[in-house]
C-alpha cells in the first residue's frame, strides 16, 4: 500500500523535545555532485550483485571441473544437442508451461476424477523402417488397487499391424506379475547377413508374423535392484516381403548375394524361460546417481517343431556411473552376450541370436543390423536432466557381433556407434524419445560412417 505524505510548507518546524536526538536529512535526499542525474544522458555503472546471505560467491567444486571432461569429449554432439535439440525444446517447454498445455492435454486425454484412465494417440518414426500411428490406453486401479491394464495398437495399413495388452497384478512387498499378449505383422525387418563383417550395402527385407504370450514376474529389492523372471510361448513365421526400395531376402537368396539364415525358410515355435538380475547400488533420483550397476540375464529356449533345437542365451552388462553434478552423469559400461546350442548341430533361429541396434547396445544402428552368436560392446554415456519430464543423453559405443564364444574377436573388427537423444522420465510403460545416431563400418574397412538413424515418437515399454 502506498501512503501519501503532506507536502512540506514554508512554516518553521517545531523544536523537538530535549530528549529526542536531532534529526538529519536522509542521505538520499540529494545525490552527490559527481553522480549523474536521471535524464542526463550518462549511463550509470552496473550495481554489483548484493551478497544477501553473506556467504560470498560459490566455490568451484571438483564436479564443476569434471563436467568439462564429457563436454570436451562430446563437443561435436553437444553442439547438435545444444542448438538443434535443447534450445528448440526449451522454447517449446517454456511455451507449453506458459500456455498450460500439459494441463489441457491431460484433461483432454485422461478420464475420471483422479485421471486413472486414458486414451492417448501415438506415432513412431524410425527412418529405415516403416512409420506407424496408433493408440495407447491405460486404466489404473481397475477393479482393485494396484491392478493396472495397458493396451497399445499401431498400424500403417493392412500389411503393418502390431498390438499388445498387459494386465499387471500386485503381489505385495514390491512384487508384481504381468500377463502379456503381443502380436505383430510387418514387412520391413532388415537383414544384412550374419557375422561382424556384414555390409550395409547388402540390406534385404523380410516380413514377419509373430505371436507371443508370457507372464512376467518382477520384484524390487535393495535400492534400485530388481529380479525379473518370465516364461512364454513364441510363434514366428517369416514372409517374402520387401519395402523401402530394398529387395526382399528371398530375392537376395535366389540371386546368390545372401544366404538363408537359420530357420528363415521354416519359421519356428519356441517355449522359453528367462531370468534377469539387476544389482544397482544407487537410490532413485533425485539422490546422487553415482554407483555401480550389474545386469545379468539367462534364457533357455526350445523349438517345439524340432526336438533337437535347444539353445541358451546368457550374458550381462557391468558398469559404473559418476554423478558429476545435479544428476548429470557419466557412465562406462561393458556388455557381453552369448547364444549357444545345447546339442551338437542344433539350429538357433537367427532372430533368437544376439542382435545389436534398436533400443539395445549400439543404438546408432537399426534393430537387426548386426546378428551373430556373441557380442562385445563398450559404451560411454553422458546423461543430463533437461526438464522434470525429460532427460538428454549422448553416447558413444564400440563393439560388434562375433561367432560362437567371441571366437573371431579382433580389434580391427570393431565398429563405432554414436547417438544423441532426448527421452521422457517416469513410467516405462509409454515413453517419448527423440534420437539421432550413426554407425560405421569395421575399423579394418576404415570405420566410415555408413548408417544414419533418426527416431522420433513414442515407445511401448510394457
Buried (B, 14 or more C-beta within 10 A) or exposed (E): EEEEEEEEEEEEEEEEEEEEEEEEEEEEEEEEEEEEEEEEEEEEEEEEEEEEEEEEEEEEEEEEEBBEEBEEBBEEBBEBBEEEBBEEBEEEBEEBEEEEEEEEEEEEBBEEEEEBBBEBEBEBEBEBBBBBBBBBBBBBBBEEEEBBBBBBBBBBEEBBBBBBBBBBBBEEEEBBBBEBBBBBBBBBBBBBBBBBEBEBEBBBBBBBBBBBBBBBBBBBEEBBBBBBBBBBEBBBBBBBBBBEEBBBBBBBBEEEBBEBBBBBEBBBBBEBBBBBBBBBBBEEEEEBBBBEBBBBBBBBBBBEEBEEBBBBBBBBBBBEBBBBBEBBBBBEBBBBBBBBBBEEEBBBBBBBBBBBBBEBBBBBBBBBBBBBBBBBBBBBBBBBBBBEEBBBBBBBBBBBBBBEEBEBBEEEBBBBBBBBBBBBBEEEBBBBBBBBBBBBBBBEBEBEEBBEBEBBBBBBEB
